[in-house]
Structure formats: structure tokens, C-alpha cells
Amino acid sequence: MIRKPKTHPRYKTNLVGINFRERWNVVEYATKNELETYIANYKHIEVEKRDFERHWWDRREAMINESTQNNYLRKLWRKRHSESFKLDVLYRVDKNIARWSVKLGPKLGDGIGSAWMFDRHRTQGLRKGDILMLTKVDEMGNLYFVKANDIDAKHPYVFNRDNAQLSYVVPLDS
């Protein structure tokens, strides 16, 4: 399990009470400025949520800029995390990835699609403990993985470069 520390190891910023809505292995790619901006936005959103004096739409308008910016920061951190993957390195899945979140690629070429488009029998899946290997990264930044025990599978597992499920794929401890 990847746990968020109480203080950031490099920047010594207090992280207690801050919900990043991302796993810590993704948040590690934040710069100090981005981290401080996220925390300030998060605290402002929490204050606005507790202000019951105003109508709900006025509260929503008061925090829309901060929540949009925090969504952007999380997406940016996921993109940076996806760029850390290396070819021909073994990775493991440390949490089950739901069947409807699994994406597959075509037999030949590039692309991404829902698993049900390729596999109506639900034989393709990613479970905790599966060993994966990155085989290629296409021009769009999609990452193509194959299971180590199923190298000759029909379809590779594909993740967008900003896919949240990619945080469940971690390097295999050697």
C-alpha cells in the first residue's frame, strides 16, 4: 500500500488533512509551487463548502476556479507519472482494476478501446499481483502493457498517459 506521509519528504510541507484524490506515487511528481497551490485551493474549497449563509450556486461559483485548477494539477501529475515508465521493465498491479476500467489495444497497430469491444467473454482482466511489462509507448503517449505470464495474448492492455488506473501499476521490487 502506498501511503501519503504527514510531511512531504523533499519540501517539508505539512500534508495532514489534505485529500489529493490521487495515490501518493502520483502526487510525488508535484513541484513545491504546485503542491502549495493545490493545498491553498483545497483549503479555500473546504471553507466555501462550510459557508451555509450563501445560496449553493454562489458557493459553487466561489470555488470553481480552484477546483478546476486542482483537476488540472492532478492530471498533470498523472501525465508526469506515466512518463516515468520504462520499456522492458517488470511492473506489478497492486490493486484490482475494475473490468470496466480495463482498456485494450488492437492486435496490430495503435489505438485504445473498451475491453468489451475486444473481449465479450471477460477473459481479459487485471488483478492484484499480476506482473506486467511495458512494450511500447505510441505517439499519443498511450502505454501498452502485456502480462508476463500471457505474453502471446491477443490484445495488449493500454493506458492513456493521464489514466488514474495507471497509479495501480508500480515497479516490481527486486
DRENKOL-965790 format. One record per residue (C-alpha): residue in three letters; x negated, y negated, z. Coordinates in Angstrom, 2 decimals. Each point is the difference from the previous one (the first is absolute). Layout:
   rest         X         Y         Z
    ALA         X         Y         Z
...
//
This chain:
   rest         X         Y         Z
    MET      0.00      0.00      0.00
    ILE     -1.32     -3.41     -0.93
    ARG      0.67     -2.43      2.84
    LYS     -0.10     -3.76      0.08
    PRO     -2.58     -1.28      2.53
    LYS      0.89     -2.63      2.60
    THR     -2.59     -2.39     -1.45
    HIS     -1.38     -0.07     -3.51
    PRO     -3.42      1.75      0.00
    ARG     -1.73     -2.61     -2.19
    TYR      1.90     -3.24      0.59
    LYS      0.87      0.50      3.72
    THR      3.57     -1.20     -0.66
    ASN      2.66      1.12      2.48
    LEU      2.45      2.37     -1.77
    VAL      2.26      0.92      2.93
    GLY      3.67     -0.43     -0.88
    ILE     -0.60     -0.52     -3.73
    ASN      1.82      2.39     -2.35
    PHE     -1.79      0.12     -3.34
    ARG      2.46      2.51     -1.50
    GLU     -3.04      1.70     -1.54
    ARG     -2.35      2.67      1.21
    TRP     -3.23     -1.22      1.54
    ASN     -2.16      1.48     -2.79
    VAL      1.70     -2.50     -2.35
    VAL     -0.11     -2.99      2.36
    GLU     -3.76      0.49      0.36
    TYR     -0.40     -1.61     -3.43
    ALA      1.31     -3.37      1.25
    THR     -2.36     -2.94      0.26
    LYS     -0.08     -2.06      3.18
    ASN      1.92     -2.86     -1.62
    GLU      2.69      2.36     -1.37
    LEU      0.32      1.70      3.38
    GLU      0.45     -3.31      1.83
    THR      2.52     -1.18     -2.61
    TYR      1.99      3.23      0.33
    ILE      0.04     -0.24      3.80
    ALA      1.11     -3.66     -0.05
    ASN      2.75      0.83     -2.50
    TYR      1.08      3.02      2.06
    LYS      0.27     -2.08      3.17
    HIS      1.98     -2.73     -1.80
    ILE      2.42      2.61     -1.37
    GLU      0.51      1.45      3.48
    VAL      0.77     -3.45      1.42
    GLU      2.49     -0.73     -2.79
    LYS      1.75      3.35      0.50
    ARG      0.63     -0.86      3.66
    ASP      1.48     -3.44     -0.78
    PHE      3.73      0.70      0.33
    GLU      0.95     -3.68      0.00
    ARG     -0.09     -0.23     -3.78
    HIS      2.06      1.79     -2.60
    TRP     -1.60      3.21     -1.36
    TRP     -0.67     -1.49     -3.44
    ASP     -1.86     -2.98      1.48
    ARG     -2.15      2.43      2.01
    ARG     -0.64      2.06     -3.14
    GLU     -1.03     -3.08     -1.99
    ALA     -2.38     -1.02      2.79
    MET     -1.98      3.24     -0.27
    ILE      0.25      0.93     -3.70
    ASN     -3.38     -1.55     -0.88
    GLU     -1.82      1.86      2.76
    SER      1.64      3.36     -0.72
    THR     -0.75     -0.37     -3.73
    GLN     -3.61     -0.80      0.77
    ASN     -0.29      2.98      2.36
    ASN      1.45      2.29     -2.69
    TYR     -2.65     -1.30     -2.39
    LEU     -2.79      0.59      2.55
    ARG      1.10      3.59      0.64
    LYS      0.10      0.66     -3.75
    LEU     -3.46     -1.53     -0.38
    TRP     -1.39      2.21      2.78
    ARG      1.54      3.11     -1.60
    LYS     -1.62     -0.95     -3.33
    ARG     -3.41     -0.41      1.68
    HIS      0.50      3.34      1.74
    SER      0.72      1.70     -3.33
    GLU     -3.25     -1.37     -1.43
    SER     -1.97      1.80      2.72
    PHE      0.76      3.46     -1.42
    LYS     -2.85      1.70     -1.85
    LEU      0.04      2.65     -2.73
    ASP     -0.77      3.62      0.88
    VAL      0.30     -0.57      3.76
    LEU      2.24      2.22      2.13
    TYR      2.89     -1.64      1.83
    ARG      2.67      1.42      2.27
    VAL      3.63     -0.93      0.51
    ASP      0.48     -0.80      3.68
    LYS      3.78     -0.46     -0.09
    ASN      2.72      1.62     -2.08
    ILE      0.98     -2.03     -3.04
    ALA      3.72      0.25     -0.62
    ARG      1.01      1.80     -3.18
    TRP      1.73     -3.10     -1.39
    SER     -3.20     -2.03      0.50
    VAL     -2.21      2.41     -1.94
    LYS     -0.84     -1.21     -3.49
    LEU     -1.46      2.15     -2.76
    GLY     -1.83     -0.72     -3.21
    PRO      0.34      1.62     -3.43
    LYS     -2.07      3.07     -0.97
    LEU     -2.11     -2.08     -2.35
    GLY     -0.52     -3.74     -0.03
    ASP      0.94     -2.66      2.49
    GLY      3.24     -1.00      1.65
    ILE      2.08      0.46      3.11
    GLY      3.46      1.36      0.66
    SER      2.21      1.40      2.73
    ALA     -0.66      3.61      0.91
    TRP      3.54      1.06     -0.93
    MET     -0.66     -1.09     -3.61
    PHE     -2.75      2.61     -0.31
    ASP      0.94      2.61      2.57
    ARG      3.67      0.86      0.55
    HIS     -0.87      2.94      2.27
    ARG     -1.77     -2.15      2.59
    THR     -3.20      2.03     -0.04
    GLN     -2.20     -3.10     -0.02
    GLY     -0.49     -1.51      3.43
    LEU     -2.56     -1.50      2.33
    ARG     -0.09      1.29      3.55
    LYS     -2.16     -0.82      2.97
    GLY     -3.38      1.72     -0.37
    ASP      0.00      0.24     -3.81
    ILE     -3.44     -0.61     -1.50
    LEU     -0.07     -2.39     -2.97
    MET     -2.64     -1.15     -2.44
    LEU      0.11     -3.23     -2.02
    THR     -0.47      0.88     -3.66
    LYS      0.47     -3.35     -1.73
    VAL      1.15     -3.59      0.27
    ASP      1.76     -1.43     -3.05
    GLU     -0.14     -3.54     -1.34
    MET      3.08     -1.03      2.02
    GLY     -1.70      1.12      3.22
    ASN      2.12      3.15      0.50
    LEU     -1.86      2.73      1.90
    TYR      0.32      3.62     -1.18
    PHE     -0.53      2.77      2.57
    VAL      0.09      3.79     -0.21
    LYS      0.30      2.48      2.85
    ALA     -3.26      1.83      0.66
    ASN      1.81      3.34      0.18
    ASP      2.04     -0.74     -3.13
    ILE     -2.51     -1.50     -2.46
    ASP      1.78      1.43     -3.04
    ALA      3.42     -1.46      0.95
    LYS      2.17     -1.30     -2.82
    HIS      0.19     -3.56      1.27
    PRO     -2.30     -2.20      2.10
    TYR      1.27     -1.97      2.99
    VAL     -0.04     -3.70     -0.81
    PHE      0.01     -3.03      2.30
    ASN      0.34     -3.65     -1.03
    ARG     -2.86     -2.13      1.23
    ASP      2.30     -1.67      2.56
    ASN      1.98      3.11      1.03
    ALA      0.67      0.19      3.75
    GLN     -0.26      3.83     -0.03
    LEU     -3.64     -0.32     -1.05
    SER     -0.82     -0.85      3.62
    TYR      0.80      3.63      0.88
    VAL     -2.90      1.19     -2.18
    VAL     -3.19     -0.23      2.05
    PRO     -3.56      1.22     -0.67
    LEU     -0.69      3.53      1.16
    ASP     -2.22      0.01      3.07
    SER     -3.16      1.92     -0.78
//
